[in-house]
Amino acid sequence: MIVLKEGNLRIPKWNRKVFAVAGGLVNYKKFCPEMKLEEQVMVAFRQMLEQNNLKMSPVEVKGLINLITAGCFADHFQDQLLCEAKVTDYLGLDPMFDIGIKTGGATGGSTILTAAMGIASGYADVALAVGWERMSEVDTRMGNYYISTAACKDFETRLGRIYSSYYAPMAVRFSQMYNLSEQTRAKVAVKNHLYGYYSPYAQQPGKYTVEEVLASPMSTYPLRFLECCAMTDGAACMLLCDEKTAYKLSDKPVELNIAGGSHTLRVADRRDMDIPLLPNEDPGLYDGMRKKEGTRWPGFESFAASRFAAYFAYRMAGIKDPLEELDLIETHDAFTISDIQTYGDIGMRPYGREAEYIESGDAYFGGKCPANLSGGLIGTMHAVGATGIFQGVECLWQIQGKYDQFHGDTKIWKSFGKEKPKDWKSLQVPNAKQAAWVSHAGVGSHVTVGVLKKAF
């Protein structure tokens, strides 16, 4: 068993507070032949500078940026090494320092974490976190193979070469351990496709029933196509600042705390360890579960990286009970099962009771702590290097009360060549004060959890 020491569990501390003030997204698509990669990034960058009601002009804001953290999952897709230099040049930010970030599916979250560390340390006062992926540059079969190599190539990649084949046995194991039904998984897909329907940015919006989800083609048993995210072209960015600059730029700055965790790529070789308890969990809570035959933690059922990221981030942010104190969350729903697994990791329910979060209604708009009002990865996007930033931006807009501004504006829909649905409805959470998002990589190898808190 792995035994963690005091230093391993030290809670990170900022030397000074970090704030998010603005974000930008794009129209997420399977193919975007009309734009080059750097042009897509520019669309997100311009939205961030021009449409977030900042108190300085775009040129003035650009003149404040002194660090660029740039997330891109795989150079294979756009066939351009050091692509961050090309993007920085195109955005007109040369010769500011940029640093490329690559942590699989968690690249976006890691990009924001790196920018936040730059602010917290004093290296920068204003940092741009920007991420992208150009997945249509290769065919779908090759793209799936590239993504599959974010698992251990000595073991898992040889067995599957497609990511749903990694999560399929997790779904089977989770169902065996905790009696998860396929109907509960399908409800996650129905919810997230529906919330994508209300977003102009969404790649896979749709109104589906549970029956339609379960009748969709099989990807890898037991996961159906409508339970899986899609490969995406797109970009996202977020502007982070120190406290003094944040209030100069925005009337609605939002305080950020973010932390990460990681774990071995070899899923079947993840050694047993004691479960680090979240602030709302009492010692002994999992004693009965750990005595169950064949049980080890994290096993195939949980993600240690997610638990550790939440363990640190909640304590950094002063969160005592995430379900009660958070107003919304964005989870990494690459597959319905990864979404459900994460509920236990981040404390929406204790381990073994994850399905209750969906079945109780807590995860829905109007519920106690709604999840993936953006549409998530299943409904809206998974342009991998941009994904964790997209999630953070959606949380930021909710706290700033800007959901309608960025999702309900007919001009945005039209600019993407889309028609706003006649039955569009607002998913703005009333008086949202705190939100969290989970940026997750591979088979749970890297994860960041960010917490945004209203500061105005």
Buried (B, 14 or more C-beta within 10 A) or exposed (E): EEEEEEEEEEEBEBEEBBBBBBBBBBBBBEEBEEBBBBEBBBBBBBBBBBBBBBEBEBEEBBEBBBBBBBBBBBBBBBEBEEBBBBBBEBBEBEEBEBBBBBBBBBBBBBBBBBBBBBBBEEEBBBBBBBBBBBBBBBEEEEBBBBBBBBBBEEEBBEEBBBBBBBBBBBBBBBBEBBEBEBBBBBBBBBBBBBBBBBBBBBBBBBEBEBEBBBEBEEBBEBBBEBBBBBBBBBBBBBBBBBBEBBBBBBEBBBBBBBBBBBBBBBBEEBEEBEBBBBBBBEEEBBEEBEEEEEBBBBBBBBBBBBBBBBBBBBBBBEBEEBBEBBBBBBBBBBBBBBBBBBBBBBBBBBBBBBBBBBBBEBBBBEBBBBBBBBBBBBBBBBBBBBBBBBBBBBBBBBBBBBBEBBBBBEEBBEEBEBEBEEEBEEBBBEEBBBBBBBBBBBBBBBBBBBBBBBBE
